[in-house]
Amino acid sequence: MEDLIEKHMGLVLYVVNRFNPKNHTEKDAYIQAGRIGLWKALTKFSEKGGSKFAPYAWNPIRWEIIKEIRLSKKSDETTNLNDDWAGNYVADSESSFWECVPSTLTPLEDKVIQLRLEGYNFQEIASQLSCNRSRIRKIFNSAVEKIRVTNE
């Protein structure tokens, strides 16, 4: 299955680029979502229908990317992080910021925050912690909210 996914990554990249990602992080998130769509298409595709794979896979790839866009917009609205806070969080992670981390963070929330600081995306964290991506996103948002309340 992995070799088929790699074989069709060009299609995923083509669909991702049609969405005009703003930065590398956004592009990586779209590629991950596109890979999920490609995997779904591969598991459901049947050559008996007489269609070719690429046109068949186009919509599942596209819809997974759209779901990722909607989730990220919803996440942005609910967490309402401003750029200054996020920049300080990443740039100053080893100094005073960690002094303000609340003791109410669960070990899982702390682990998710640390992995995000190391540059992992939600999908990668989910696979490391044996959860799904949406669960990791909720854990991250909960931790960020606790940190924000503590810092106010």
C-alpha positions in Angstrom: 0.0 0.0 0.0 2.8 2.4 0.9 4.4 2.0 -2.5 1.1 2.9 -4.2 0.8 6.0 -2.0 4.3 7.0 -3.0 3.5 6.3 -6.7 0.6 8.7 -6.6 2.1 11.5 -4.4 2.4 13.6 -7.6 -1.4 13.7 -7.7 -1.6 14.7 -4.1 1.0 17.5 -4.6 -0.9 18.7 -7.6 -4.2 19.0 -5.7 -2.4 20.6 -2.7 -0.8 23.3 -4.9 -4.3 24.1 -6.3 -5.3 25.3 -2.8 -2.3 27.8 -2.7 -1.0 27.0 0.8 0.4 30.2 2.5 3.4 28.6 4.1 5.4 25.4 4.5 3.5 24.3 7.6 0.1 24.8 5.9 1.4 22.9 2.8 2.6 20.0 5.0 -0.8 19.8 6.7 -2.5 19.7 3.3 -0.1 17.0 2.1 -0.9 14.9 5.2 -4.6 15.4 4.6 -4.1 14.6 0.9 -2.3 11.4 1.8 -5.2 10.3 3.9 -7.6 11.0 1.0 -5.3 9.0 -1.3 -5.2 6.1 1.1 -9.1 6.2 1.3 -9.2 6.2 -2.5 -6.8 3.3 -2.7 -8.8 1.2 -0.2 -12.1 1.8 -2.0 -11.0 1.8 -5.7 -11.9 -1.2 -7.9 -10.7 -1.6 -11.4 -13.9 -3.5 -12.2 -15.7 -0.2 -12.6 -13.7 0.7 -15.6 -12.5 4.0 -14.4 -8.9 5.2 -14.0 -7.5 5.7 -10.6 -6.4 9.4 -10.8 -9.8 10.8 -11.6 -11.3 8.5 -9.0 -8.8 9.7 -6.3 -9.1 13.4 -7.1 -12.3 13.9 -4.9 -11.2 12.0 -1.8 -7.9 13.8 -1.8 -9.6 17.2 -2.3 -12.2 16.6 0.3 -9.7 15.6 3.0 -7.8 18.8 2.3 -11.0 20.8 2.6 -11.7 19.1 5.9 -8.2 20.0 7.1 -8.8 23.7 6.0 -12.1 23.8 7.9 -10.6 22.2 11.0 -7.7 24.6 11.0 -10.0 27.6 10.6 -12.2 26.3 13.4 -9.2 25.8 15.6 -7.9 29.3 14.9 -11.3 30.7 15.8 -11.6 28.8 19.0 -8.1 29.2 20.3 -7.8 32.8 19.0 -4.0 32.8 19.3 -2.3 36.0 18.4 1.0 36.0 16.5 2.9 37.7 19.3 2.0 35.1 21.9 2.7 32.2 19.5 6.0 33.7 18.6 7.0 34.1 22.2 5.9 30.6 23.0 8.2 29.1 20.4 11.1 31.4 20.6 11.3 31.6 24.4 10.2 28.1 25.2 13.2 27.4 27.5 13.0 30.5 29.6 10.3 32.3 31.5 7.4 30.9 29.5 7.8 27.5 31.1 7.8 29.1 34.5 4.2 30.1 33.8 3.0 26.7 32.7 0.1 25.7 35.0 0.3 22.6 37.2 -3.1 21.7 35.8 -1.7 20.4 32.5 -2.1 16.7 32.2 1.0 14.6 31.2 -0.6 14.1 27.8 -1.1 17.8 27.3 2.5 18.5 28.3 3.7 15.9 25.9 1.6 17.3 23.0 2.9 20.8 23.7 6.5 19.6 23.8 6.1 17.7 20.5 4.6 20.7 18.8 7.5 22.8 20.0 9.8 20.3 18.4 8.1 20.8 15.1 5.8 17.8 14.8 2.4 18.2 13.2 -0.8 16.9 14.7 -0.8 13.8 12.5 2.7 12.9 13.5 2.0 13.4 17.2 -1.2 11.3 16.8 0.7 8.4 15.4 3.3 8.6 18.2 0.7 8.7 20.9 -1.7 6.2 19.3 -4.6 8.8 19.0 -6.3 10.4 16.1 -5.4 13.8 14.8 -8.6 15.5 16.0 -8.1 14.3 19.6 -4.5 15.6 19.6 -5.8 19.0 18.3 -8.3 19.1 21.1 -5.7 18.2 23.7 -3.4 20.9 22.3 -6.2 23.6 22.3 -7.0 22.6 25.9 -3.4 23.0 27.0 -3.0 26.4 25.2 -6.2 27.7 26.9 -4.8 26.6 30.3 -1.5 28.3 29.6 -3.3 31.5 28.4 -5.4 31.7 31.5 -2.3 31.2 33.7 -0.4 33.9 31.9 -3.2 36.5 32.2 
